Amino acid sequence: MSEKTARLLILGMSLLTLGNWFYARNAKAAPQLAFGQPACRSFVPTEWGDYKGSSEHYGLVFQANDGTLRFLTNIPCETTPQIALEIHRGSPPN
């Protein structure tokens, strides 16, 4: 290999290395989910009241200002969950 070819090869390798360094320096990585971060979100209307607790068998419980209890199970992602059980205070309608 001639001296001129060797110098061009070294110059080319140096330019590739420098270009790769600039590219890697400016690359923006997307955030990844870490342990403890939610994989999905669900939304509960404020009218359902305050969160009161949860149970393995009954799910999440919310209590409204009028005393109504709403139990949620099988909560889907990115939407309002379906109420599994709703308990109202007072007498049943006749």
C-alpha positions as CSV (number, residue, x, y, z in Angstrom):
1,M,0.0,0.0,0.0
2,S,1.4,3.4,-0.9
3,E,1.9,6.1,1.7
4,K,-0.7,8.3,0.0
5,T,-3.3,5.5,0.2
6,A,-2.5,4.9,3.9
7,R,-2.9,8.6,4.7
8,L,-6.3,8.8,2.9
9,L,-7.4,5.7,4.8
10,I,-6.4,7.1,8.2
11,L,-8.1,10.5,7.3
12,G,-11.3,8.7,6.2
13,M,-11.3,6.6,9.5
14,S,-10.7,9.8,11.5
15,L,-13.6,11.6,9.8
16,L,-16.0,8.7,10.3
17,T,-15.0,8.5,14.0
18,L,-15.5,12.3,14.4
19,G,-18.8,12.2,12.6
20,N,-20.0,9.3,14.8
21,W,-19.0,11.2,17.9
22,F,-21.0,14.3,16.8
23,Y,-24.0,12.1,15.9
24,A,-24.0,10.3,19.3
25,R,-23.6,13.5,21.2
26,N,-26.7,15.1,19.6
27,A,-28.9,12.0,19.8
28,K,-31.9,12.3,22.1
29,A,-33.0,9.1,23.7
30,A,-36.7,8.7,24.5
31,P,-37.5,8.2,28.2
32,Q,-38.1,4.5,29.1
33,L,-40.4,3.1,31.7
34,A,-38.6,2.3,34.9
35,F,-39.7,0.1,37.7
36,G,-42.6,1.8,39.6
37,Q,-43.8,4.0,36.7
38,P,-47.3,3.4,35.4
39,A,-47.7,1.5,32.1
40,C,-51.1,3.0,31.5
41,R,-53.4,5.6,33.0
42,S,-57.1,5.6,33.8
43,F,-59.4,8.5,34.7
44,V,-62.0,8.8,37.5
45,P,-64.6,11.6,37.3
46,T,-64.4,14.1,40.2
47,E,-68.2,13.6,40.8
48,W,-67.4,10.1,42.1
49,G,-65.9,11.6,45.2
50,D,-62.8,10.8,47.2
51,Y,-60.7,7.6,47.0
52,K,-61.5,5.5,50.2
53,G,-59.4,2.4,49.7
54,S,-59.0,-0.8,47.8
55,S,-59.4,-4.5,48.3
56,E,-58.2,-7.6,46.4
57,H,-61.8,-8.8,46.0
58,Y,-63.7,-5.5,45.7
59,G,-61.3,-3.3,43.8
60,L,-61.0,0.5,44.3
61,V,-63.6,2.4,46.3
62,F,-64.7,6.0,45.8
63,Q,-67.2,7.8,48.1
64,A,-69.2,10.8,46.8
65,N,-70.5,13.7,48.9
66,D,-74.0,12.2,49.1
67,G,-72.6,8.9,50.6
68,T,-72.7,6.9,47.4
69,L,-70.0,4.2,47.2
70,R,-68.6,3.1,43.8
71,F,-66.5,0.0,43.5
72,L,-64.2,-0.4,40.4
73,T,-62.7,-3.6,39.2
74,N,-60.9,-4.5,35.9
75,I,-59.8,-0.9,35.3
76,P,-58.9,-0.3,31.6
77,C,-56.2,2.0,30.3
78,E,-56.8,5.5,28.9
79,T,-60.5,5.6,29.7
80,T,-63.1,6.0,32.5
81,P,-63.5,2.6,34.2
82,Q,-66.9,0.9,34.4
83,I,-68.5,0.8,37.9
84,A,-68.8,-2.8,39.2
85,L,-71.0,-2.0,42.2
86,E,-72.7,1.3,43.3
87,I,-74.2,1.6,46.7
88,H,-76.6,4.5,47.5
89,R,-77.7,5.7,51.0
90,G,-81.3,5.8,51.9
91,S,-84.4,3.8,51.0
92,P,-84.8,2.1,47.6
93,P,-87.4,3.7,45.3
94,N,-90.8,2.1,45.3
